């Protein structure tokens, strides 16, 4: 039940947030505290790297939905990348792949077919 959050600023408006561990009810408040201020900056592009995330529960999904709503309200963008097949499947099952910008590895997509 640990989540490590590291933020790297790339240029004036781009931020990459690297997550490692589990996004669940226990770790979600820390993630919310880290993400929402980033999405509240007009013109910001927030990229969330999930390549080291092995578990997300419904509370974690709610954090990403909240960040998406905040980005829409503040004219910023949010993108998720580095999803494992397990995490990608979760976003597809819940239909969130239709509303969130997911950067899916094309090689892995071909393997899944």
C-alpha positions, 0 to 999 in steps of 0.5 A: 500500500505504498505509492511513490510520486515524483514530478519532473518539469519539462519546459514551461508548461509540461510536467511528468508525474512518475508513479510507482506502487499502488493507487488505492484508498490509502494512497489516493489522498496523496495523489490528489494533493500532487495532481490537482494543483498541476491541472489547475494551471492554465495551459499545463500539460500533465503526463502521468507515467503509470509504468511502475503502477501495479494496482489501481482501485476505484478510489484511484480511478476517481482521482484520475476522473477528478484530475480530468475534470479539473483540467477541463475547468482550467484549460489544461491537459492530462495524459496517462502513459505507460499502462500495463496490460492489467491497468489498461484493461481496468480503464477499458472495462470501466469505459474510462479509456473513452474519456481519458487520454491514454498513450497505449504502446502500439507494440503491446496493442498488437500483442493483445489482439 
